[in-house]
């Protein structure tokens, strides 16, 4: 008997329930995966709370890795026993999962299941943030919030490998010790812009990568140089409040974008290209698998509490 975790009403971690089910046979163009490891991501908490709308009941999770145990009609490039990962759709918090074969990411033997589950979604996010939104050149500068977290711990070394000077911001001195960057700050948001300006000769940074949201917005806007880019990609502290376009003018004709990964891997080939870039950087040692926490899948509610309280470092995986 297979089982999964579902949400029947939006709310706190306590709304997560276990549900038994019979794994369905894959339809044409699909594969059935037996799960080995699951990635925990803040976006999972957004769906659980209803911040991102989704129909109920909701099967939680988008990122998992495992083995193909059945293939549907018309699937020719995958076979039973193949090692694959997936970062799209819903239902990753499960012992078994059916996905479209086109969304399966083949895992070579040197990429462990836990590594894939821990790094795919956050690594793909870091990939498009670093390389696809703004063309940062060697010697330019960036501020990265939550630099010890899941995305931040990948994004910082990725940017530095490109020659970008990175100012990393974290929530505590203890987390600062975990980050290797050009500069690491753990000051309150109210003091951050002044610190950033002092490190950039008063100019501010060329780009800010902000996954915190509400609490960090003002500090981020005040840290960008004239005509710089503010990339707001997450809502760890809540969504950014409504803004006035005049605020962007007053900040120095600042550009702002609110991207999501799935718009950057939607076209044919983009997902596999993103995976190739991430796995290459893992092999080069630029991106190092840092699994800070492991939880049993049955303890997913505790994992949600930990990530929402910003008590986690690196990546977190759930094990069925």
SVG drawing of the C-alpha trace seen along z (x, -y; Angstrom):
<svg xmlns="http://www.w3.org/2000/svg" viewBox="-11 -60 47 62">
<polyline fill="none" stroke="black" stroke-width="0.4" points="0.0,0.0 1.3,-3.4 0.7,-6.6 1.0,-10.3 0.5,-13.5 -2.4,-15.8 -4.1,-19.0 -7.9,-19.2 -8.0,-22.7 -5.5,-25.5 -3.7,-26.3 -0.7,-25.5 1.4,-22.4 -1.3,-20.5 -3.5,-20.3 -1.1,-17.9 -2.8,-14.4 -1.6,-10.9 -3.7,-9.2 -3.3,-5.6 -3.8,-5.0 -3.3,-2.4 -0.6,-3.5 -2.3,-4.0 -0.9,-2.6 0.8,-5.3 -1.2,-6.6 0.3,-7.1 3.3,-9.5 3.6,-9.0 5.9,-7.1 5.3,-5.8 8.1,-6.6 8.9,-4.9 10.2,-7.7 13.6,-7.5 13.9,-11.2 11.8,-14.3 12.9,-18.0 11.4,-20.4 10.9,-23.9 9.3,-27.1 6.9,-27.0 5.3,-23.9 4.3,-26.0 2.8,-28.6 0.5,-26.0 -0.3,-24.5 -1.3,-27.9 -3.3,-28.9 -0.9,-31.8 -0.7,-30.3 -4.2,-29.2 -4.7,-25.5 -7.8,-23.2 -8.4,-21.1 -7.7,-18.4 -4.0,-19.2 -1.3,-16.6 1.8,-18.3 5.2,-18.7 6.8,-19.2 10.3,-17.9 11.3,-14.2 13.7,-11.6 13.4,-7.8 13.2,-4.9 10.9,-4.3 8.7,-1.2 6.3,-1.4 6.0,-3.2 3.0,-4.2 2.3,-3.6 4.5,-5.7 7.3,-6.3 10.5,-5.2 13.3,-7.2 12.7,-5.9 12.6,-2.3 11.9,-0.5 14.8,-0.9 15.9,-4.3 16.9,-6.9 15.0,-10.1 14.0,-13.3 11.0,-15.7 10.3,-19.3 7.0,-20.0 3.4,-19.2 2.1,-18.1 2.2,-15.0 5.9,-14.6 5.2,-13.9 4.4,-10.3 5.9,-6.8 4.8,-6.6 4.1,-9.3 3.0,-9.4 4.5,-12.2 4.7,-13.1 7.7,-11.4 8.7,-14.8 9.1,-16.2 11.4,-13.4 15.0,-14.4 17.4,-11.6 19.9,-11.2 23.4,-9.8 24.9,-7.4 27.1,-10.2 24.1,-12.2 22.6,-10.6 18.9,-10.5 19.2,-12.7 21.4,-15.2 18.9,-15.5 16.0,-15.9 17.9,-18.4 19.2,-20.5 17.0,-20.3 14.3,-22.9 16.6,-25.2 19.4,-24.6 17.2,-25.3 16.0,-28.4 19.6,-29.5 20.4,-28.8 17.8,-31.0 18.2,-33.7 22.0,-33.9 22.1,-33.5 18.8,-34.1 17.3,-37.3 20.2,-39.8 23.5,-39.5 25.8,-40.1 29.5,-40.5 32.6,-39.8 33.3,-42.6 29.6,-43.6 28.0,-43.1 24.9,-41.4 23.1,-41.2 21.7,-37.8 19.2,-37.5 18.9,-34.2 22.4,-33.3 22.5,-30.2 19.2,-28.9 18.3,-26.4 18.5,-28.8 20.9,-31.2 23.5,-28.5 23.5,-27.6 23.1,-31.1 26.0,-32.6 28.7,-30.3 27.1,-30.2 27.3,-34.0 30.9,-34.0 31.9,-31.4 30.8,-34.0 33.1,-36.6 30.3,-38.5 31.1,-40.2 28.5,-38.9 27.3,-40.5 25.5,-37.8 22.9,-38.5 21.7,-36.0 19.5,-36.1 22.1,-35.4 25.8,-35.3 25.7,-31.5 24.4,-31.3 27.0,-33.9 29.7,-31.4 28.2,-28.9 28.5,-31.2 31.6,-31.7 31.2,-35.0 33.0,-38.3 31.1,-39.9 28.7,-38.3 26.2,-40.5 23.8,-39.5 22.6,-43.0 18.8,-43.8 17.0,-44.8 16.8,-48.4 20.6,-48.6 21.2,-46.6 21.1,-49.3 23.6,-51.4 26.0,-48.5 25.6,-47.6 26.2,-51.2 29.3,-51.4 30.7,-48.3 30.0,-49.7 31.4,-53.2 27.8,-54.5 26.6,-53.2 24.6,-50.1 24.7,-46.7 23.9,-45.9 21.3,-43.3 19.4,-42.1 18.1,-38.6 15.3,-38.6 13.5,-35.5 12.3,-37.0 9.6,-39.3 7.7,-41.6 10.3,-42.1 13.2,-42.8 11.5,-44.8 12.4,-48.3 16.0,-47.3 16.4,-45.6 15.0,-48.7 17.4,-50.9 20.4,-48.7 20.1,-48.7 22.3,-51.1 20.8,-53.5 19.2,-51.5 20.0,-48.3 17.8,-45.2 15.7,-44.0 14.7,-40.3 11.9,-39.4 11.5,-35.7 10.0,-34.5 7.7,-35.3 9.4,-33.7 8.1,-36.5 4.9,-37.1 4.2,-38.8 5.6,-42.1 3.0,-44.9 1.6,-46.9 4.2,-49.2 4.0,-52.5 5.9,-52.8 7.1,-56.2 9.0,-54.4 11.1,-52.7 11.8,-56.1 12.8,-57.6 15.1,-54.7 17.0,-55.5 15.0,-54.2 15.3,-50.7 14.1,-47.6 12.0,-45.0 10.9,-41.5 8.9,-38.9 9.8,-35.7 8.9,-32.1 11.1,-29.1 8.3,-27.5 8.2,-30.3 11.9,-29.7 11.6,-26.0 8.3,-25.9 9.6,-25.8 10.9,-22.5 14.4,-21.8 14.6,-24.5 14.1,-22.1 16.8,-19.7 19.2,-22.6 18.7,-23.9 19.4,-20.5 22.5,-20.1 23.9,-23.5 23.2,-22.5 24.7,-19.0 27.8,-20.4 28.3,-22.8 27.9,-20.0 30.5,-18.0 32.8,-21.1 32.4,-21.6 30.9,-25.0 27.6,-23.8 28.1,-21.4 25.3,-19.3 24.6,-20.6 21.8,-18.7 21.3,-20.4 18.3,-18.3 16.6,-15.0 13.1,-14.2 11.0,-11.1 8.2,-11.9 5.7,-11.2 7.2,-14.1 6.7,-16.6 4.7,-18.9 7.7,-19.3 9.8,-20.0 7.4,-22.7 7.5,-24.3 11.3,-24.3 11.7,-25.9 9.0,-28.6 10.8,-29.5 14.1,-29.9 15.7,-27.2 17.0,-25.2 20.4,-25.6 21.2,-24.3 18.7,-21.9 16.1,-19.7 15.0,-16.3 12.1,-14.0 12.6,-10.3 9.6,-7.9"/>
</svg>
